[in-house]
Amino acid sequence: MTSAEIRDKFLKFFASKGHQIVASSSLVPHADPTLLFTNAGMNQFKDVFLGFDKRPYLRATTSQKCVRAGGKHNDLENVGYTARHHTFFEMLGNFSFGDYFKLDAIRYAWELLVEVYHLPPERLWVTVYAEDDEAYDIWTREIGIPAERVVRIGDN
């Protein structure tokens, strides 16, 4: 599957779940003096999450163009040395502005991976935040991922 096919399937999947497809914002944020470059898919929705802006939709999906230029989780020194570190990339995202939370987000993720991308369920592993028992329970009890394939991670 090409990257264009992955992107197209992602956006169409979330549109079928009631998400508004939102075009990528500029790599240079126009109205945010706190960012030099767009470095994450959620940047264009920052004011919505902070309560300063309201959109005419409660669900969104995007393929946001991003630049890796340093920051909190700076791994810029890895660019060029690994297959997964790039200076320019697109971040696929699905967002809910108070409409749904973990249960539906996890269900959507599983459906996308297994039913749309046809990844073999027995080869998938999941990570949850170290203290997030709710997400852990959804993955193991609702989705059915074996506990040994759910990894709890922390801040480091």
HELIX and SHEET records of a PDB file:
HELIX    1   1 SER A    3  SER A   16  1                                  14    
HELIX    2   2 ASN A   43  PHE A   45  5                                   3    
HELIX    3   3 LYS A   46  PHE A   49  1                                   4    
HELIX    4   4 LEU A   76  ASN A   78  5                                   3    
HELIX    5   5 LYS A  102  GLU A  111  1                                  10    
HELIX    6   6 LEU A  112  VAL A  116  3                                   5    
HELIX    7   7 PRO A  121  ARG A  123  5                                   3    
HELIX    8   8 ASP A  133  ASP A  137  1                                   5    
HELIX    9   9 ILE A  138  ILE A  143  3                                   6    
HELIX   10  10 ALA A  147  ARG A  149  5                                   3    
SHEET    1   A 3 GLN A  20  VAL A  22  0                                        
SHEET    2   A 3 ARG A  59  VAL A  67  1                                        
SHEET    3   A 3 PHE A  88  SER A  96 -1                                        
SHEET    1   B 2 VAL A 126  TYR A 129  0                                        
SHEET    2   B 2 VAL A 150  ILE A 153  1                                        
END                                                                             
